[in-house]
């Protein structure tokens, strides 16, 4: 289960975790857990903790944190910038960001962005579900929806931004990666229809931007996200550690 509470602090203070209404329903009505059963908790930062159910009813439930099972597996420093799409496709991007080990997610508004609503609370729930399913002890830092120009104006120039250019004007992504050393990085994926000419010129003006191509075919935004993040993880990130 996922906890909004800092579990490391709770463990150190020998405190108890009070389950939420939804978690109680899940344990009692879905999983049929009983007092004394064991269950694991994560908070997306501190790691995975082994807990014991010491109180469980239809209305209240408490867990005692007995031990740290696994320390948090902090992912490599990769940020994803993407423009919100239709609900199911945005859900896919959020879910796969957790599975693929993205550290920070920044939803952005660009000239061709069709969807200007980004339900952060709902997308946080998708992150939680994805983390629980794939056994992740870390969840990405999900930022608020912001305009692309605002994000880039405040950008840390030491973080390379790989601009996935659907117009195929960038160098092949592996060629670009071959010319660089590992460093904090970010990947920018556009909306349906890509970026406007004005935006492309604006992006190109920043020295920290590296334009990359993902092949001859124009990829959908969610496909470009999975492809580019996977290639980066295999070249610079977590996947080279195993």
N, C-alpha and C positions, 0 to 999 in steps of 0.2 A: 504494500500500500504506500501511497505518497502522503507525505506530511508537509504542511506549510510551516511547521515549527522547526527551528534549528535543533536537529536531533543530537548533535555533538554536545551542545550546551545542556540539553535535557539529560543526556546520559551522564555528563560530568556532575550535574546537580542531583543525580539519582531521583529525578522526577518521573512522573507518569504521563503517558500520552493519552489524551481524551479523543476518542474517535468522533468523526463528524456523523451527521445523520445518514448521509449516503453510505459511508463506510460501515456503519452499524447494519444498515439494510443488506449490504453486500455480504457481510460476515454471517449474519443471522439467517436471512431468508434465501440467499443464493448458495453460499458455501457451507452452511450448516455447522459453523464452528461452535465450539463450546469453551467454557472457562477452563483454563489450563492448556489450551492448544497454543502452538507456536506459530508466529507469523513474522515476516520481515517487513521493515519499514525503510523507505528512502526519502530524502528531502531534496535531492537534486544537487547537493553540495557536499554534505558531510560523509556520505558513504552509505553502506547497507548495514542495518542493525537487526539483530535477532531479538525478538520480543515475545513476551508471554501474555496471554489474555488473563487478566486477574479479575475482571468484572465484565459481564456481558448480559445485556437484556435488550428488550425492544427499544428502550429509550436511552440507556447510557452504556458506555463501554470504556474500559481503561486497559492500557497496555503497559507493562513494565519492560524497560529496555535492559536486556541482560548482557549483551555483548556486541562489539563491532565485528561484523562478518567480513566486510570488504571495505577498504578505504575508497574514497571517491576517485574515479578514474577521470582526471581532468583532461579533456580533449586538447589536441593541438589548436593553436590560436588562429582559427579560421572564422571569418564573419561572412554571412550571406545577406546580400541586398536583393530583394525581389519585389515586384509590383503585384498587389493582390489580384487574384483571378476569380473566376466563378467558384462558389463555395467548395465543391468537391475537389477542385484542382488546388486551391489554397490549402485545404485539409491535407492533401497529398504532400505538398511541399513542406508543411510544418512537421508532419509525421516522419518523412524521410530525413529531414534535417536532424532530428533526434537520433534516428538509426545510424546515420552516416557520420555523426560526431561533429556537427557544426557547433561552435562555441557561442556565437552571438547571431541573432536574427534581427535584421532591420527591414521592416516593410516600408516601401517608398511609393510616393505618388509622382508619376511622370506625365508628360503631355498626353500620352495615349492610354493612360490608366483608365479602365472602364469602371472598376469597382473602387469606390472611395470609402467604403465602410470596412473596418477591420476590427472584429470583435476580439479584443485581446483576451478577455476572460475565457471565451469559448476555445480559442486557440491554445490557451494554457492547458485546458482540459485535454486537448488532443495530444499535447506534449506529454502530459502525465500518463495517459493511456499508452502512448508509444514507448515511454521509458519503462513502464511496468512490463510490457510485452517483450521488449528486447533485453531486459535485465540491466538497463543503464543506471549507473549511480550518479550520473550528471545530466542536467537538463540545460539547454541553451538559455542564454539571457535574451529574453524577448523584449525588444524596445517598442516604443509607441510609433504609430504611423507618422511619417514625416515626408516633406517634400525632398526630392532628390537633390535639388540645388542647396538646400539648407544642410543636408547631411554632408555633402562634399565640401562645402565652405568651412565646415568645422572638422574636417578630416585630419587625422594624424598622418603627416607625410611619410612617416617611417613604415606605414602599413601599405603594402602594394595592393592596388585594386585591379583585379583582372576583369576587364570589360568584355563580356561575351557578345561579340558583334554579329548580329544576324545578317548583316550585309556582306559578310565574308571578306572584310577588308583587313582583318587582323592576321597575324602569323599563326600557324598551327600551334595549338596549345602546348604540345610537348616540346616544340622548338623553343617556345618562350620559356618554359620551365627549365629546359636544359641550360639556359643562359643565366640562371639565377641560383642563389644560395637560399637555403631555408630561412624564412623570416615570417613575422606576423603578416597575414594576408587576408584579402576579402575577394569575393566573387559577386559581380553584378549581373543579374539576369533581368531582361526587360519584360514588358507586358506583351499581350497580343498586339501585333503590329510594330513591335520594336520601339525604337526611340526616334523622335523627330530630328530633323536636320539640325535645328537649333540646339537641341540637347546633346547630340553627338559632338558638335563643335565645342560645346561647353565642357563636356567630359574630357575631350582630347586636350584641352588646355592645361590639365593638371599633370604635373611631372610624375606623380605616383601611379598614374593609370597605365596599364599595359593592355593593349587591345589583343584579344585572342580569338581564334576561329575554332569551331568544333566540327569542322568538316564541310562538305559541299552542300549538304542538305540543310534546309532551315528547320531547326528543331522547335517543338513547342516549349514554352517556358519551363514547365515542370520537368521535361526531358533534359533540357539544357542544364537545369539545376542539378539533377542526379548525375549527369555525365561529368560536368565540370568539377563538382565536389568529389566525386569518386576518383577522378584522375588526380586531383590535388592530394587527396588522402593517400593514394598509392605512391605518389612521387615525393611528397614532403611531410605527410601527416602521420596519423596513428597507424596506418596499415603497414608501414615499413618497420614498425617496432615488433611485429609478430612473425 
